[in-house]
Amino acid sequence: DTTEDRTPEFYDGLKKFVSSNPAADCRKGLEYLHRRKYYEAHICFLKAARAGYAEGQYRLGSLYLYGRGVNADYNLAEVWFREAAANGFVPHAIDVIKILERYRNRGGKNNE
């Protein structure tokens, strides 16, 4: 994972990371997540997220929030949470965005 990995648009050149069955990829990602195979979960959620699947976008944001399988990045987490909210995964994504904003206002780390 690199610092260029900033926005959903960054992934446009990574066509292999787009799912033809995002719900299945998201379920598979959850299985990996529960087994603590975070890198594999990241790939599954990335595929689902790139396909516009709101839960995949939310789960991908969560990986960035907690630094699971990727470097923790609150800004990128927020980007994916906002994508999830825009695509219908509203209650959970909005709650996390509010938490991130409060954390930043208190001077939390990783808020550049």
DSSP file (Angstrom, degrees, kcal/mol; ACC not computed):
  #  RESIDUE AA STRUCTURE BP1 BP2  ACC     N-H-->O    O-->H-N    N-H-->O    O-->H-N    TCO  KAPPA ALPHA  PHI   PSI    X-CA   Y-CA   Z-CA
    1    1 A D              0   0    0      0, 0.0     2,-0.3     0, 0.0    68,-0.0   0.000 360.0 360.0 360.0 139.7    0.0    0.0    0.0
    2    2 A T    >   -     0   0    0      1,-0.0     3,-1.3    69,-0.0    69,-0.0  -0.773 360.0-108.4-125.9 168.8    1.3    3.4   -0.9
    3    3 A T  T 3  S+     0   0    0     -2,-0.3    -1,-0.0     1,-0.3     0, 0.0   0.684 114.2  68.0 -71.2 -16.4    0.6    7.0   -0.1
    4    4 A E  T 3  S+     0   0    0      1,-0.2     2,-2.7     2,-0.1     3,-0.5   0.655  74.1  94.9 -72.0 -12.5   -0.8    7.5   -3.7
    5    5 A D    <   +     0   0    0     -3,-1.3    -1,-0.2     1,-0.2    71,-0.0  -0.387  53.1 123.9 -75.8  64.1   -3.6    5.2   -2.6
    6    6 A R        +     0   0    0     -2,-2.7    -1,-0.2     1,-0.1    73,-0.1   0.785  58.9  23.1-103.8 -32.0   -5.7    8.2   -1.7
    7    7 A T  S >> S-     0   0    0     -3,-0.5     3,-1.2     1,-0.1     4,-0.6  -0.905  73.6-108.6-138.0 161.4   -9.0    8.2   -3.5
    8    8 A P  G >4 S+     0   0    0      0, 0.0     3,-1.0     0, 0.0     4,-0.2   0.837 118.0  62.8 -56.9 -30.4  -11.5    5.8   -5.2
    9    9 A E  G >4 S+     0   0    0      1,-0.2     3,-1.9     2,-0.2     4,-0.3   0.795  88.7  69.1 -65.8 -27.7  -10.3    7.4   -8.5
   10   10 A F  G X4 S+     0   0    0     -3,-1.2     3,-0.8     1,-0.3    -1,-0.2   0.851  94.3  57.5 -56.8 -33.6   -6.8    6.1   -7.9
   11   11 A Y  G X< S+     0   0    0     -3,-1.0     3,-2.0    -4,-0.6    -1,-0.3   0.509  76.2  96.2 -79.2  -3.7   -8.1    2.6   -8.4
   12   12 A D  G <  S+     0   0    0     -3,-1.9    -1,-0.2     1,-0.3     3,-0.1   0.827  84.3  50.8 -57.3 -32.6   -9.4    3.3  -11.9
   13   13 A G  G <  S+     0   0    0     -3,-0.8     2,-0.8    -4,-0.3    -1,-0.3   0.518  94.6  77.0 -81.6  -4.1   -6.2    1.9  -13.4
   14   14 A L    X   +     0   0    0     -3,-2.0     3,-2.4     1,-0.2    -1,-0.2  -0.527  53.6 162.6-105.9  65.0   -6.5   -1.3  -11.4
   15   15 A K  G >   +     0   0    0     -2,-0.8     3,-1.3     1,-0.3    -1,-0.2   0.761  67.8  66.9 -59.5 -27.7   -9.2   -3.1  -13.4
   16   16 A K  G 3  S+     0   0    0      1,-0.3    -1,-0.3    -3,-0.2    -2,-0.1   0.677  92.1  65.4 -68.5 -12.7   -8.4   -6.4  -11.9
   17   17 A F  G <  S+     0   0    0     -3,-2.4     2,-0.5    -6,-0.2    33,-0.4   0.014  79.9  97.9 -97.6  28.2   -9.6   -5.0   -8.6
   18   18 A V    <   -     0   0    0     -3,-1.3     2,-0.2    32,-0.1    30,-0.2  -0.973  68.3-136.6-116.3 130.2  -13.2   -4.6   -9.8
   19   19 A S        -     0   0    0     28,-1.6    -2,-0.1    -2,-0.5     4,-0.0  -0.552  17.6-161.4 -88.2 145.6  -15.6   -7.4   -8.8
   20   20 A S  S    S+     0   0    0      1,-0.2    -1,-0.1    -2,-0.2    28,-0.0   0.570 101.1  31.8 -91.7 -13.9  -18.2   -9.0  -11.0
   21   21 A N  S  > S+     0   0    0      1,-0.1     4,-2.1     2,-0.0     3,-0.3  -0.633  71.2 171.8-139.2  77.5  -20.0  -10.2   -7.8
   22   22 A P  H  > S+     0   0    0      0, 0.0     4,-2.5     0, 0.0     5,-0.2   0.818  76.3  56.8 -63.5 -32.6  -19.3   -7.6   -5.1
   23   23 A A  H  > S+     0   0    0      2,-0.2     4,-2.3     1,-0.2     5,-0.2   0.923 109.7  46.0 -63.9 -41.8  -21.7   -9.1   -2.5
   24   24 A A  H  > S+     0   0    0     -3,-0.3     4,-2.6     2,-0.2    -1,-0.2   0.902 112.6  50.4 -66.4 -41.1  -19.8  -12.4   -2.7
   25   25 A D  H  X S+     0   0    0     -4,-2.1     4,-2.5     2,-0.2    -2,-0.2   0.886 109.8  51.1 -63.7 -37.4  -16.4  -10.6   -2.5
   26   26 A C  H  X S+     0   0    0     -4,-2.5     4,-2.2     2,-0.2    -2,-0.2   0.928 110.7  47.9 -66.0 -44.1  -17.6   -8.7    0.5
   27   27 A R  H  X S+     0   0    0     -4,-2.3     4,-2.0     2,-0.2    -2,-0.2   0.921 112.4  49.4 -60.1 -43.6  -18.7  -11.9    2.2
   28   28 A K  H  X S+     0   0    0     -4,-2.6     4,-2.3     1,-0.2    -2,-0.2   0.899 109.0  53.2 -62.2 -40.8  -15.4  -13.5    1.4
   29   29 A G  H  X S+     0   0    0     -4,-2.5     4,-2.7     1,-0.2    -1,-0.2   0.889 106.6  52.1 -60.8 -40.1  -13.6  -10.5    2.8
   30   30 A L  H  X S+     0   0    0     -4,-2.2     4,-2.4     2,-0.2    -1,-0.2   0.882 107.4  52.5 -64.8 -37.6  -15.6  -10.8    6.0
   31   31 A E  H  X S+     0   0    0     -4,-2.0     4,-1.2     2,-0.2    -2,-0.2   0.939 111.9  45.5 -61.8 -46.1  -14.5  -14.4    6.3
   32   32 A Y  H  <>S+     0   0    0     -4,-2.3     5,-2.8     1,-0.2     3,-0.3   0.905 110.8  54.4 -62.1 -41.1  -10.9  -13.4    5.9
   33   33 A L  H ><5S+     0   0    0     -4,-2.7     3,-1.6     1,-0.2    -2,-0.2   0.918 106.7  50.3 -60.0 -44.5  -11.3  -10.6    8.4
   34   34 A H  H 3<5S+     0   0    0     -4,-2.4    -1,-0.2     1,-0.3    -2,-0.2   0.772 110.9  49.7 -66.6 -25.1  -12.7  -13.0   11.0
   35   35 A R  T 3<5S-     0   0    0     -4,-1.2    -1,-0.3    -3,-0.3    -2,-0.2   0.340 117.0-116.6 -92.7   6.5   -9.6  -15.2   10.4
   36   36 A R  T < 5S+     0   0    0     -3,-1.6     2,-1.0    -4,-0.2    -3,-0.2   0.792  70.7 139.3  62.0  32.0   -7.3  -12.2   10.8
   37   37 A K     >< +     0   0    0     -5,-2.8     4,-2.1     1,-0.2    -1,-0.2  -0.709  22.6 168.8-100.4  77.4   -6.1  -12.4    7.2
   38   38 A Y  H  >  +     0   0    0     -2,-1.0     4,-2.6     1,-0.2    -1,-0.2   0.829  66.5  54.6 -69.5 -36.3   -6.2   -8.7    6.7
   39   39 A Y  H  > S+     0   0    0      2,-0.2     4,-1.9     1,-0.2    -1,-0.2   0.946 111.7  45.5 -62.7 -46.2   -4.4   -8.5    3.4
   40   40 A E  H  > S+     0   0    0      1,-0.2     4,-2.1     2,-0.2    -2,-0.2   0.889 112.4  51.7 -63.3 -39.5   -6.8  -10.9    1.8
   41   41 A A  H  X S+     0   0    0     -4,-2.1     4,-2.9     1,-0.2     5,-0.3   0.909 106.5  55.2 -62.1 -41.7   -9.7   -9.1    3.3
   42   42 A H  H  X S+     0   0    0     -4,-2.6     4,-2.6     1,-0.2    -2,-0.2   0.917 107.4  48.8 -57.5 -45.6   -8.4   -5.8    1.9
   43   43 A I  H  X S+     0   0    0     -4,-1.9     4,-2.3     2,-0.2    -1,-0.2   0.921 113.1  47.4 -62.5 -44.4   -8.3   -7.3   -1.7
   44   44 A C  H  X S+     0   0    0     -4,-2.1     4,-2.1     1,-0.2    -2,-0.2   0.936 115.0  44.5 -63.4 -46.3  -11.9   -8.6   -1.4
   45   45 A F  H  X S+     0   0    0     -4,-2.9     4,-3.0     1,-0.2    15,-0.2   0.870 110.9  55.4 -67.0 -35.4  -13.2   -5.3    0.0
   46   46 A L  H  X S+     0   0    0     -4,-2.6     4,-2.8    -5,-0.3    -1,-0.2   0.927 107.6  48.8 -61.7 -44.8  -11.3   -3.4   -2.6
   47   47 A K  H  X S+     0   0    0     -4,-2.3   -28,-1.6     1,-0.2     4,-1.2   0.935 115.0  44.2 -60.0 -46.4  -12.9   -5.3   -5.4
   48   48 A A  H  <>S+     0   0    0     -4,-2.1     5,-2.3     1,-0.2     9,-0.2   0.905 114.0  50.3 -65.4 -41.5  -16.4   -4.8   -3.9
   49   49 A A  H ><5S+     0   0    0     -4,-3.0     3,-1.9     7,-0.3    -2,-0.2   0.914 107.7  52.5 -63.9 -43.7  -15.7   -1.1   -3.2
   50   50 A R  H 3<5S+     0   0    0     -4,-2.8    -1,-0.2   -33,-0.4    -2,-0.2   0.783 103.9  58.1 -64.0 -26.8  -14.5   -0.5   -6.7
   51   51 A A  T 3<5S-     0   0    0     -4,-1.2    -1,-0.3    -5,-0.2    -2,-0.2   0.454 123.8-106.3 -81.0  -0.4  -17.7   -2.1   -8.1
   52   52 A G  T < 5 +     0   0    0     -3,-1.9     2,-0.7     1,-0.3    -3,-0.2   0.617  65.8 155.7  87.4  13.2  -19.6    0.6   -6.1
   53   53 A Y     >< -     0   0    0     -5,-2.3     4,-2.0    -6,-0.2     3,-0.3  -0.659  35.3-150.4 -79.9 115.0  -20.8   -1.9   -3.4
   54   54 A A  H  > S+     0   0    0     -2,-0.7     4,-2.4    33,-0.3     5,-0.2   0.855  92.5  50.2 -59.3 -42.6  -21.5    0.3   -0.4
   55   55 A E  H  > S+     0   0    0      1,-0.2     4,-2.9     2,-0.2    -1,-0.2   0.898 109.8  52.1 -65.4 -37.5  -20.8   -2.3    2.3
   56   56 A G  H  > S+     0   0    0     -3,-0.3     4,-2.4     2,-0.2    -7,-0.3   0.892 109.6  49.7 -62.1 -39.2  -17.5   -3.1    0.6
   57   57 A Q  H  X S+     0   0    0     -4,-2.0     4,-2.3    -9,-0.2    -2,-0.2   0.906 112.0  48.1 -64.9 -42.0  -16.6    0.6    0.7
   58   58 A Y  H  X S+     0   0    0     -4,-2.4     4,-2.0     2,-0.2    -2,-0.2   0.935 112.8  47.4 -63.1 -47.1  -17.5    0.8    4.3
   59   59 A R  H  X S+     0   0    0     -4,-2.9     4,-1.9     1,-0.2    -2,-0.2   0.885 110.9  51.7 -64.2 -38.7  -15.5   -2.3    5.2
   60   60 A L  H  X S+     0   0    0     -4,-2.4     4,-1.9     1,-0.2    -1,-0.2   0.920 108.4  51.8 -63.4 -43.0  -12.5   -0.9    3.2
   61   61 A G  H  X S+     0   0    0     -4,-2.3     4,-2.3     1,-0.2    -2,-0.2   0.881 106.8  54.6 -58.2 -38.6  -12.8    2.3    5.1
   62   62 A S  H  X S+     0   0    0     -4,-2.0     4,-2.4     2,-0.2    -1,-0.2   0.884 104.4  53.3 -64.7 -38.6  -12.7    0.3    8.4
   63   63 A L  H  X>S+     0   0    0     -4,-1.9     5,-2.1     1,-0.2     4,-1.3   0.917 111.9  45.3 -62.5 -41.3   -9.5   -1.4    7.4
   64   64 A Y  H  <5S+     0   0    0     -4,-1.9     9,-2.2     3,-0.2    -2,-0.2   0.861 111.0  54.4 -68.9 -34.8   -7.9    2.0    6.8
   65   65 A L  H  <5S+     0   0    0     -4,-2.3    -2,-0.2     1,-0.2    -1,-0.2   0.923 120.6  29.5 -63.1 -44.6   -9.3    3.3   10.0
   66   66 A Y  H  <5S-     0   0    0     -4,-2.4    -1,-0.2    -5,-0.1    -2,-0.2   0.476 106.3-119.2 -98.4  -3.4   -7.8    0.5   12.1
   67   67 A G  T  <5 +     0   0    0     -4,-1.3     2,-0.7     4,-0.2     5,-0.2   0.912  53.6 160.2  68.0  42.2   -4.7   -0.2   10.0
   68   68 A R  S   <S-     0   0    0     -5,-2.1    -1,-0.2    -6,-0.2    -2,-0.1  -0.873  75.1 -15.8-102.1 109.8   -5.7   -3.8    9.2
   69   69 A G  S    S+     0   0    0     -2,-0.7     2,-0.3     1,-0.2    -1,-0.2   0.338 137.8  52.0  80.6  -7.6   -3.8   -5.1    6.2
   70   70 A V  S    S-     0   0    0     -7,-0.3     2,-0.2   -28,-0.0    -1,-0.2  -0.922 102.2 -81.1-146.1 165.8   -2.9   -1.5    5.2
   71   71 A N        -     0   0    0     -2,-0.3    -4,-0.2     1,-0.1    -3,-0.1  -0.548  56.7-101.4 -70.2 139.3   -1.4    1.5    6.9
   72   72 A A        +     0   0    0     -5,-0.2     2,-0.3    -2,-0.2    -7,-0.2  -0.409  49.4 170.2 -60.8 133.9   -3.8    3.3    9.1
   73   73 A D     >  -     0   0    0     -9,-2.2     4,-2.5    -2,-0.1     5,-0.2  -0.790  20.6-170.5-152.1 101.2   -5.0    6.4    7.2
   74   74 A Y  H  > S+     0   0    0     36,-0.8     4,-2.2    -2,-0.3     5,-0.1   0.830  88.7  54.4 -66.3 -32.5   -7.9    8.4    8.6
   75   75 A N  H  > S+     0   0    0     35,-0.4     4,-1.9     2,-0.2    -1,-0.2   0.941 112.0  42.4 -67.3 -46.0   -8.2   10.6    5.5
   76   76 A L  H  > S+     0   0    0      2,-0.2     4,-2.1     1,-0.2    -2,-0.2   0.876 111.9  55.7 -68.3 -36.4   -8.5    7.6    3.2
   77   77 A A  H  X S+     0   0    0     -4,-2.5     4,-2.5     1,-0.2    -1,-0.2   0.931 107.7  49.4 -58.0 -44.5  -10.8    5.9    5.7
   78   78 A E  H  X S+     0   0    0     -4,-2.2     4,-2.7     1,-0.2    -2,-0.2   0.889 106.3  55.9 -64.2 -38.7  -13.1    9.0    5.5
   79   79 A V  H  X S+     0   0    0     -4,-1.9     4,-1.9     1,-0.2    -1,-0.2   0.941 112.0  42.6 -57.1 -47.5  -13.0    9.0    1.7
   80   80 A W  H  X S+     0   0    0     -4,-2.1     4,-2.5     2,-0.2    -2,-0.2   0.862 112.1  53.2 -71.2 -34.9  -14.3    5.4    1.6
   81   81 A F  H  X S+     0   0    0     -4,-2.5     4,-2.4     2,-0.2    -1,-0.2   0.900 109.6  49.5 -64.9 -38.6  -16.9    6.0    4.4
   82   82 A R  H  X S+     0   0    0     -4,-2.7     4,-2.5     2,-0.2    -2,-0.2   0.888 110.0  50.7 -66.3 -38.4  -18.2    9.0    2.4
   83   83 A E  H  X S+     0   0    0     -4,-1.9     4,-1.4    -5,-0.2    -2,-0.2   0.927 110.7  49.8 -61.7 -44.4  -18.4    6.8   -0.7
   84   84 A A  H  <>S+     0   0    0     -4,-2.5     5,-2.9     1,-0.2     3,-0.3   0.916 111.4  48.1 -61.3 -43.5  -20.3    4.2    1.3
   85   85 A A  H ><5S+     0   0    0     -4,-2.4     3,-1.5     1,-0.2     5,-0.3   0.910 109.7  52.3 -63.9 -42.1  -22.7    6.8    2.7
   86   86 A A  H 3<5S+     0   0    0     -4,-2.5    -1,-0.2     1,-0.3    -2,-0.2   0.765 110.2  50.6 -64.7 -25.0  -23.3    8.2   -0.8
   87   87 A N  T 3<5S-     0   0    0     -4,-1.4   -33,-0.3    -3,-0.3    -1,-0.3   0.213 131.5 -86.0-101.5  14.4  -24.1    4.7   -2.0
   88   88 A G  T < 5S+     0   0    0     -3,-1.5     2,-1.0   -34,-0.1    -3,-0.2   0.375  98.2 111.6 107.1  -5.5  -26.6    3.9    0.7
   89   89 A F     >< +     0   0    0     -5,-2.9     4,-1.4     1,-0.2     5,-0.2  -0.357  45.2 145.0 -92.7  54.9  -24.6    2.6    3.6
   90   90 A V  H  >  +     0   0    0     -2,-1.0     4,-2.8    -5,-0.3     5,-0.4   0.923  48.8  51.8 -70.6 -56.0  -25.6    5.7    5.5
   91   91 A P  H  > S+     0   0    0      0, 0.0     4,-1.8     0, 0.0    -1,-0.2   0.910 116.8  37.4 -56.2 -49.1  -26.1    5.1    9.2
   92   92 A H  H  > S+     0   0    0      2,-0.2     4,-2.0     1,-0.2     5,-0.2   0.932 118.6  48.3 -67.9 -45.2  -22.9    3.4    9.9
   93   93 A A  H  X S+     0   0    0     -4,-1.4     4,-2.3     1,-0.2    -1,-0.2   0.912 111.3  49.5 -63.7 -43.8  -20.7    5.5    7.6
   94   94 A I  H  X S+     0   0    0     -4,-2.8     4,-2.2     1,-0.2    -1,-0.2   0.901 109.2  53.2 -63.3 -40.7  -22.1    8.8    8.9
   95   95 A D  H  X S+     0   0    0     -4,-1.8     4,-1.9    -5,-0.4    -1,-0.2   0.918 110.6  46.5 -60.0 -43.9  -21.5    7.7   12.5
   96   96 A V  H  X S+     0   0    0     -4,-2.0     4,-2.7     1,-0.2    -2,-0.2   0.893 109.3  54.3 -67.8 -39.5  -17.8    6.9   11.8
   97   97 A I  H  X S+     0   0    0     -4,-2.3     4,-2.3     1,-0.2    -1,-0.2   0.911 108.6  49.8 -60.1 -41.7  -17.3   10.1    9.9
   98   98 A K  H  X S+     0   0    0     -4,-2.2     4,-2.3     2,-0.2    -1,-0.2   0.901 110.3  50.2 -63.3 -41.0  -18.6   12.0   13.0
   99   99 A I  H  X S+     0   0    0     -4,-1.9     4,-2.5     2,-0.2    -2,-0.2   0.923 110.3  50.0 -63.4 -43.8  -16.2   10.1   15.2
  100  100 A L  H  X S+     0   0    0     -4,-2.7     4,-2.5     1,-0.2    -2,-0.2   0.909 110.2  50.4 -60.8 -42.3  -13.3   10.8   12.9
  101  101 A E  H  X S+     0   0    0     -4,-2.3     4,-2.2     2,-0.2    -1,-0.2   0.910 111.4  47.7 -63.7 -42.2  -14.2   14.5   12.9
  102  102 A R  H  X S+     0   0    0     -4,-2.3     4,-1.2     2,-0.2    -1,-0.2   0.906 111.4  51.2 -64.1 -40.2  -14.3   14.6   16.7
  103  103 A Y  H  <>S+     0   0    0     -4,-2.5     5,-2.1     1,-0.2     3,-0.4   0.915 110.6  48.3 -63.7 -42.8  -11.0   12.8   16.9
  104  104 A R  H ><5S+     0   0    0     -4,-2.5     3,-1.8     1,-0.2    -1,-0.2   0.896 107.1  55.9 -63.8 -39.7   -9.4   15.3   14.6
  105  105 A N  H 3<5S+     0   0    0     -4,-2.2    -1,-0.2     1,-0.3    -2,-0.2   0.764 105.3  52.9 -64.9 -24.5  -10.8   18.2   16.6
  106  106 A R  T 3<5S-     0   0    0     -4,-1.2    -1,-0.3    -3,-0.4    -2,-0.2   0.407 125.4-103.0 -90.1   2.5   -9.1   16.8   19.7
  107  107 A G  T < 5 +     0   0    0     -3,-1.8    -3,-0.2    -4,-0.2    -2,-0.1   0.829  55.5 179.3  84.3  32.8   -5.7   16.6   17.8
  108  108 A G      < -     0   0    0     -5,-2.1     3,-0.4    -8,-0.1    -1,-0.1  -0.225  31.2-100.0 -65.4 157.9   -5.6   12.9   17.1
  109  109 A K  S    S+     0   0    0      1,-0.2    -1,-0.1     2,-0.1   -35,-0.1  -0.255  99.3  34.9 -72.4 164.5   -2.7   11.4   15.2
  110  110 A N  S    S+     0   0    0      1,-0.1   -36,-0.8   -37,-0.1   -35,-0.4   0.826  77.5 123.0  63.0  36.6   -2.8   10.6   11.5
  111  111 A N              0   0    0     -3,-0.4    -1,-0.1     1,-0.1    -2,-0.1  -0.023 360.0 360.0-116.6  31.3   -5.0   13.5   10.7
  112  112 A E              0   0    0      0, 0.0    -1,-0.1     0, 0.0    -3,-0.0   0.478 360.0 360.0 -75.0 360.0   -2.8   15.2    8.1
